[in-house]
Amino acid sequence: MIVHRTSLWIVLVLCSVAGGLYALASELRAARSDDPRPRTVERYVFGTLTGVGMGMSIAALVFFAAAIIVRLEP
């Protein structure tokens, strides 16, 4: 079995960036003027970091699925 480390890093980074952007966009969408929570940088950073973690989790699931498929091949 050959592991291409560059490809693994690319998938990890792309999933992390996509998750971070998705979470940031959803935080910006949820920030309305009638929202009781204050609009602080902390709120957006927290949302972005949550999205990055979500993206890393998705990348890990992709890696685990790939490892299982490779193990099951004859």
SULDA-V58165 format. One record per backbone hydrogen bond with DSSP energy under -0.5 kcal/mol. CO is the residue of the C=O (numbers start at 0). NH is the residue of the N-H. E is the energy in kcal/mol with one decimal. If there is no record, write none. Layout:
CO;NH;E
CO;NH;E
This chain:
1;3;-0.6
2;4;-1.0
3;7;-1.8
4;8;-2.3
5;9;-2.2
6;10;-2.4
7;11;-2.3
8;12;-2.7
9;13;-2.6
10;14;-2.4
11;15;-2.0
12;16;-2.7
13;17;-2.5
14;18;-2.5
15;19;-2.5
16;20;-2.6
17;21;-2.3
18;22;-2.4
19;23;-2.4
20;24;-2.5
21;25;-2.2
22;26;-2.1
23;27;-2.4
24;28;-2.2
25;29;-1.8
26;30;-0.9
29;31;-1.5
31;34;-1.2
37;39;-1.2
39;43;-1.2
40;44;-2.7
41;45;-2.7
42;46;-2.0
43;47;-2.3
44;48;-2.8
45;49;-2.1
46;50;-2.0
47;51;-2.3
48;52;-2.2
49;53;-2.2
50;54;-2.5
51;55;-2.4
52;56;-2.0
53;57;-2.1
54;58;-2.3
55;59;-2.4
56;60;-2.2
57;61;-2.0
58;62;-2.4
59;63;-2.7
60;64;-2.4
61;65;-2.2
62;66;-2.3
63;67;-2.3
64;68;-2.3
65;69;-2.3
66;70;-2.1
67;71;-2.0
68;72;-1.0
